[in-house]
Amino acid sequence: MPRKRSQVTIPEELATTFATSERCPSRESVRTIDLTGTLKTIRSRVRENCPQSPGVYSLINSENQIVYVGMSVSLANRLQTYFTQKRARRRESRIRRAAVRLIWQPLDHGLIARIRERELIRKFRPLMNVIGHPTQLKTGYVVAIDHPVGGFEFVEELRGRYQGIWGPIPFNQWSRDATEELNLHFQLRDCPKSTVLYFSGQPTPEAPSTPCLRADLGTCLSPCIGKCSKTAYLRAFKRARSFLNGSAEDVTAEIETQMREAAGEKNFETAARLRDRMKAFRYLNDRLRRFHDWTNRANFVYRFTSEIDSQPRWLVVSRGVIHQLIDEPSSVEQAMGILNPLNSSRTRHSKPTRPNEQLRPGDFETARILFRWFRQFPKEKTSRLSYSAALRLIKRRRAD
């Protein structure tokens, strides 16, 4: 018997929503076909209607819900794999059986297709997608508490003001543990802001009580009972900030020395605790350097040729986030109108402290894709221009 699918009518709103993009708008319209008829006839319709260019696609069930979102550098070739009877295509067959309609949109470049795929997954949350699903990738921030004598916390959402923000980084137990180890190593407080502080040399109650276990264990400088001066506490806080900003070698070397000394004294419990701390610090530093630092430096124009109409395009990136996808400017004035405001913004936000200056979770995923793209295809770095180099390119072309 021929394998058929019942025809349904998809609301126009779904196609419009599918085509809408905050980061990478496309000039190409969305196309759809019903999955009716045999697999052979469906493959034939795909070959006739779908281009070989990069793009994104989705399969929709009878309830007008998007069940799967994907991308490909060659849409026609990829989509035909869903309508074969090969045993090697079991996953594609399972997705196809849940769908009654196919929708796709051509895009200018493979990188754009990757970014659009993750954007659509975050928007629609398809049941059959795993990679890129919001429930699979949560992000958080290491923040310095907004207090004259504060410590550090790991939060999922930014609310209010902070002395400093580092991230986003993956929201998981490792990141939480690393932030806790940060307070422990530098002996910074993690008690409520309302705790009354009595620094050394200041008047204290006649019999100040030890407020918590950390004070007893000596893992906190204990400014609440006058065990340290304000200067000493702020010095430790500054060292912790330096670690988060990239000066990690001295801290990890210090922990490693302490670990070896503890092991030499056969204090293996202490050595194991220091080993776990060093692992946590290396994990935190690696995540911060990989994305936090890269996004702050990622201010460039990625120049490429569209695979749809062979015209030059600019992907303008500011602090790791796609600012615009545009045709290559035809004049210096047009290019300056786009790039000069971003230069000013980059200088102003070089040390972000407010939530609205930070990456959103979706922007974090975009930064990850950009970062991986240029690592996977290092030759593409030659097409990555600084803002000033992009302006010089337009000037030379005008002069010619």
C-alpha positions in Angstrom: 0.0 0.0 0.0 1.3 3.5 -0.7 2.4 5.5 2.3 0.2 8.5 2.4 -0.4 11.4 4.8 -3.7 13.2 5.2 -3.7 16.8 4.0 -4.1 19.6 6.6 -4.3 23.4 6.3 -1.6 25.2 8.1 -2.4 28.7 9.4 -0.7 31.5 7.7 0.4 32.9 11.0 2.7 29.9 11.6 4.5 30.4 8.3 4.9 34.1 9.1 6.2 33.3 12.5 8.6 30.8 11.0 10.0 33.4 8.7 10.4 36.1 11.3 13.9 36.5 12.7 15.4 39.1 15.1 19.0 38.3 14.1 19.1 36.9 10.5 16.2 38.1 8.4 15.9 36.5 4.9 14.7 37.9 1.7 13.5 34.5 0.6 9.9 33.5 1.3 8.8 30.4 3.1 7.6 27.5 1.0 5.4 24.6 2.2 4.2 21.3 0.8 1.7 18.7 2.0 3.1 15.3 2.7 0.4 13.5 0.7 1.1 10.6 -1.7 3.8 8.0 -1.8 7.3 8.6 -0.7 8.4 8.7 -4.3 6.0 11.5 -5.3 7.0 13.5 -2.2 10.7 13.3 -3.1 9.8 14.4 -6.6 7.9 17.5 -5.3 10.9 18.3 -3.0 13.3 18.2 -5.9 11.0 20.4 -8.0 10.3 23.1 -5.4 13.3 23.1 -3.0 16.6 24.8 -3.9 20.1 23.4 -3.3 21.0 26.5 -1.2 21.4 26.5 2.6 18.4 27.0 4.7 16.2 25.9 7.6 13.2 23.5 7.5 10.5 22.1 9.8 8.0 19.3 9.9 4.5 20.0 11.2 2.0 17.6 12.6 -1.8 17.4 12.2 -2.3 19.8 15.1 -0.3 22.5 13.3 2.6 22.1 15.8 6.2 22.1 14.7 7.6 18.8 15.8 11.1 19.2 14.4 13.4 22.0 13.1 16.6 21.4 11.1 19.1 23.1 8.8 21.2 22.1 5.9 23.8 23.6 3.5 21.7 21.9 0.8 18.0 21.9 1.5 16.9 19.7 -1.4 19.4 17.0 -0.7 18.7 16.9 3.1 14.9 17.0 2.8 14.8 14.0 0.4 16.5 11.8 3.1 13.2 12.0 5.1 11.3 10.3 2.3 13.3 7.1 1.7 12.8 3.6 3.0 16.5 3.0 3.9 16.9 1.3 7.3 19.8 3.8 8.0 17.2 6.6 8.0 15.2 5.3 11.0 15.3 8.7 12.8 14.2 10.6 9.7 11.4 8.1 9.2 10.2 8.5 12.8 10.1 12.3 12.4 8.3 12.0 9.0 5.6 9.7 10.4 4.7 12.4 12.9 4.3 15.1 10.3 1.8 16.0 7.7 3.4 19.1 6.2 6.9 20.4 5.4 8.0 24.0 5.5 11.4 25.5 4.6 13.1 28.8 4.0 16.3 29.3 1.9 19.1 31.4 3.5 22.2 33.1 2.2 24.9 31.1 4.0 25.5 28.0 6.0 26.4 30.0 9.1 23.1 31.9 8.9 21.2 28.6 8.6 22.9 27.3 11.8 21.9 30.5 13.7 18.3 30.4 12.4 17.9 26.8 13.3 18.8 27.5 17.0 16.6 30.6 17.0 13.6 28.5 15.7 14.3 25.8 18.3 14.2 28.3 21.1 11.0 29.8 19.7 9.0 26.7 19.0 10.6 24.1 21.3 9.9 21.1 19.0 9.3 17.8 20.8 11.8 15.9 18.6 14.7 18.3 18.9 17.3 17.7 21.6 20.4 19.8 20.7 19.7 23.5 21.1 16.5 23.0 23.1 16.1 25.6 25.8 15.5 22.9 28.5 18.9 21.4 27.5 20.9 24.6 27.5 20.4 26.9 30.5 22.8 29.7 31.2 23.7 31.7 34.3 26.0 34.4 35.6 28.6 34.8 38.3 27.7 38.1 39.9 29.4 40.3 42.6 26.8 41.3 45.1 26.0 45.0 45.1 27.3 45.7 48.6 30.3 47.6 49.9 31.6 44.4 51.3 30.2 41.7 49.1 30.8 38.2 47.8 29.8 36.3 44.7 26.7 34.4 43.7 25.7 32.3 40.7 22.3 33.3 39.3 20.1 32.2 36.4 18.6 35.6 35.8 20.0 39.1 36.2 17.9 41.3 38.5 18.8 44.7 39.8 22.4 46.0 40.0 25.7 44.2 40.7 29.3 45.2 41.2 30.3 42.9 38.4 28.8 40.3 36.0 30.7 37.5 34.4 29.0 35.2 31.9 26.8 33.8 30.6 28.1 30.3 31.3 26.3 26.9 31.4 23.8 26.8 34.3 24.7 23.6 36.1 25.9 22.2 39.4 29.6 22.6 38.4 29.1 26.3 37.9 27.3 26.7 41.2 30.0 24.7 43.0 32.8 26.7 41.4 31.2 30.0 42.6 30.9 28.5 46.1 34.6 27.5 46.0 35.4 31.1 44.9 33.9 32.5 48.1 35.6 29.7 50.2 39.1 30.2 48.7 39.2 34.0 49.0 37.3 33.8 52.3 34.5 36.1 51.2 31.2 36.3 52.9 28.0 34.7 51.5 25.7 35.8 54.3 22.7 38.1 53.8 23.2 41.7 53.0 21.5 42.7 56.2 24.2 41.1 58.4 25.8 43.8 60.6 29.5 44.2 60.1 32.2 45.1 62.7 35.6 45.5 61.2 38.8 45.3 63.3 39.5 48.6 65.0 35.8 49.5 65.0 33.6 49.4 68.1 31.9 46.0 68.5 29.4 44.6 70.9 30.8 43.5 74.3 30.5 39.8 73.3 30.1 39.4 69.6 28.9 35.9 68.8 30.1 33.7 66.0 27.3 34.0 63.5 28.0 30.9 61.3 30.0 27.7 60.8 32.3 29.3 58.2 33.6 31.7 60.9 34.4 28.8 63.2 36.1 26.8 60.4 38.1 29.9 59.2 36.8 29.8 55.7 35.5 33.4 55.9 37.4 36.6 56.9 34.4 37.2 59.3 34.0 41.0 59.0 30.8 40.5 61.1 32.8 39.8 64.3 35.8 42.1 63.7 38.3 39.5 62.6 39.6 41.5 59.6 39.9 45.1 58.5 37.9 46.5 55.7 41.1 47.0 53.7 42.0 43.3 54.0 38.6 42.2 53.0 38.5 44.4 49.9 42.0 43.2 49.0 40.7 39.6 48.9 37.6 40.7 47.0 39.9 42.4 44.4 41.9 39.2 44.0 38.7 37.2 43.3 37.7 39.7 40.7 41.1 39.5 39.0 40.7 35.7 38.8 37.3 36.1 37.1 38.8 38.7 34.7 41.4 36.2 33.5 44.3 36.2 36.0 43.9 32.6 37.0 47.5 31.2 36.8 48.6 32.5 40.2 45.5 31.2 41.9 45.7 27.7 40.5 49.4 27.6 41.2 48.7 28.5 44.8 46.1 25.9 45.2 48.3 23.2 43.6 51.2 24.1 46.0 48.8 23.8 49.0 47.5 20.5 47.6 51.0 19.0 47.3 52.0 20.2 50.8 48.9 18.6 52.3 49.6 15.4 50.4 53.2 15.4 51.7 51.9 15.7 55.2 49.6 12.8 54.5 46.6 15.1 55.0 44.8 13.4 52.1 41.3 14.7 52.9 42.6 18.3 52.7 44.5 17.4 49.5 41.4 15.9 47.9 39.4 19.0 48.8 42.0 21.3 47.2 42.1 19.1 44.1 38.3 19.5 43.7 38.7 23.2 44.2 41.4 23.4 41.5 39.2 21.5 39.1 36.3 23.8 39.8 38.4 26.9 39.2 39.8 25.5 35.9 36.3 24.7 34.8 35.0 28.2 35.6 38.0 29.9 34.1 37.7 27.9 30.9 34.1 28.7 30.4 34.6 32.4 31.1 37.6 32.7 28.8 36.0 30.7 26.0 32.8 32.9 25.7 32.9 35.8 28.1 36.2 37.1 26.7 35.5 36.1 23.1 32.2 37.9 23.0 33.8 41.1 24.4 36.3 41.0 21.6 33.9 39.8 18.9 33.3 43.1 17.1 33.7 42.5 13.3 32.1 42.3 9.9 31.9 38.9 8.3 31.9 39.4 4.6 30.5 36.6 2.4 28.9 35.9 -0.9 25.2 34.9 -0.8 24.6 31.4 -2.1 21.2 32.5 -3.3 21.9 35.5 -5.6 25.8 35.6 -5.5 25.8 39.1 -4.0 28.2 40.3 -1.3 26.6 40.5 2.2 27.8 41.8 5.5 27.1 40.0 8.8 27.7 42.8 11.4 28.7 41.4 14.8 28.9 43.5 17.9 30.1 41.8 21.2 29.4 38.4 19.9 25.8 39.2 18.9 24.6 39.7 15.3 23.6 43.3 14.9 22.6 43.3 11.2 22.6 41.1 8.1 22.8 43.6 5.2 23.9 44.0 1.6 27.5 45.3 1.4 27.2 49.1 1.6 27.7 51.0 -1.6 29.0 54.1 0.1 31.3 55.1 2.9 28.6 57.2 4.5 26.2 54.2 4.6 28.9 52.0 6.1 29.8 54.6 8.7 26.2 55.0 9.7 26.1 51.3 10.6 29.6 50.9 12.2 30.3 54.1 14.0 27.5 53.7 16.6 28.7 50.1 17.3 32.2 51.5 17.9 30.9 53.9 20.5 28.8 51.2 22.1 31.8 48.8 22.3 33.8 51.4 24.1 31.0 52.3 26.5 30.3 48.6 27.3 33.8 47.4 27.6 33.2 46.7 31.3 29.5 45.8 31.5 27.9 46.1 35.0 24.2 46.3 34.2 21.9 43.4 33.1 20.8 45.2 29.9 24.4 45.3 28.7 24.7 41.5 29.0 23.9 38.7 26.5 20.5 37.2 26.7 20.3 33.3 26.6 19.5 33.4 22.9 22.4 35.7 22.2 24.7 33.4 24.2 23.7 30.5 21.8 24.4 32.8 18.8 27.9 33.6 20.2 28.6 29.9 20.7 27.7 29.2 17.1 29.9 32.1 15.8 32.8 30.9 18.0 32.5 27.3 16.8 32.1 28.3 13.2 35.5 30.1 13.0 37.2 27.3 14.9 35.7 24.7 12.6 36.5 26.7 9.5 39.7 28.7 10.3 40.1 29.8 6.6 36.9 31.9 7.1 38.8 34.2 9.5 40.2 35.9 6.4 36.7 37.1 5.6 36.3 38.6 9.1 37.1 42.3 9.0 37.4 44.8 11.8 35.1 47.8 11.6 38.0 50.0 10.4 39.1 47.4 7.9 35.6 47.2 6.5 35.4 51.0 6.1 38.8 51.0 4.3 37.5 48.3 2.0 34.5 50.5 1.0 36.8 53.5 0.5 39.1 51.5 -1.8 36.2 50.2 -3.9 34.9 53.7 -4.3 38.3 55.0 -5.3 38.6 52.2 -8.0 
